[in-house]
Amino acid sequence: MANDKDSLIGMGFDVARVEWALKATGNRGLQPAMDFLFENEGKEIPDLSSVSESTSSRPPQDAMDVDDEEDAEALRSLGVKVATDAEAKSIKCSECGKVFRNTALAQFHAEKSGHQSFEESTEEIKPLTEEEKKERLAELREKMAAKRATKAVEEAKEAKANETLRRKTGKDMGALKEEMAQRQALKDAEQKKKDKIEDAKAKAAIKAQIEADKKARAEKFAREKALRHGEQIVDAPAAAPAASTSSGPVSGVAGKDFKETRLQIRMSTGGQPYTTTLPSDAPLREVAEFLAGQSLTVDVDTISFAQHFPRKAFSRADFSKSLRELGLTPSAVLIATPP
């Protein structure tokens, strides 16, 4: 609530004059100060250090007795207390009835309880006696101790729950790890079995390849040996000839199923033999032309060919016949004789 100085300044009086009036009246209240201001209106303000309490000042009055309501309202508008006004000495909560000494306590109560309705009260809160202070302090200590005990119990429960959860989680993690280990073991066993099967297949394939290579080398060795000795090499046909639907004899020329003929040509004069592969329908003359292309001593028109096995000599008329017709397919060894 505003003091006398603030009230006078709020009425429009000069600050210096208000301080002069309050000091001159000995701070006995608002009304004496107002009377002093009205009596000394227009006078020069003296040095306040030389101002003493005026003997003409009226005795202090807490409130003016006014019978007329209009006069009371006029005085209230000027900030003057009247007998009908009651001074607020506390703040009361209209919702719960509690009384508070000041605004700070009332605001704290509002924040804590959520109450919003407050009013000024003339009820004066008496200060606590020493005995009451001790009782309040003891109650406060008991409440704090009970609060600590409750908090300790709650913390113990929470710690126990956390420990139970931790143990359960640990067991679950252990079971999960064991299950994962079992799955990994099964997976490793399956992979090992699969790898073993793949290794067996690979070994079998390698063994088959080795056998095929051995067979191929043996056939190659036998063929080269036959060529060195001038023997005719007859390869087995890729497929057996189809049986005739008629009951008559099987017709055809030997080696008719071979499209190419492999030849080894040896010079009767010695030297490295020549090898070539020609179409089975090519004439014998192409063999002479091939040989002439390999050696300058060979003349196509004068060269002659013969076979040791079966023994046979080819005439100039045979040069126009195909290798198939001459029975040289699929392979043969020829002896070339220059003139």
Secondary structure, DSSP 8 states (H G I E B T S, - for coil): ---HHHHHHHTT--HHHHHHHHHHTTT--HHHHHHHHHHTTT-----GGG----TTS----SSB----HHHHHHHHHTT--BTT-----EEEETTT--EESSHHHHHHHHHHH----EEEE--------HHHHHHHHHHHHHHHHHHHHHHHHHHHHHHHHHHHHHHHHHHHHHHHHHHHHHHHHHHHHHHHHHHHHHHHHHHHHHHHHHHHHHHHHHHHHHHHHHHHTT-------SS-----SSSS-----TTTT-SEEEEEEEETT-S--EEEEEETTSBHHHHHHHHHHH-TT--TTT-EEEEETTEEEE-GGGGGSBTTTTT--SEEEEEEE--
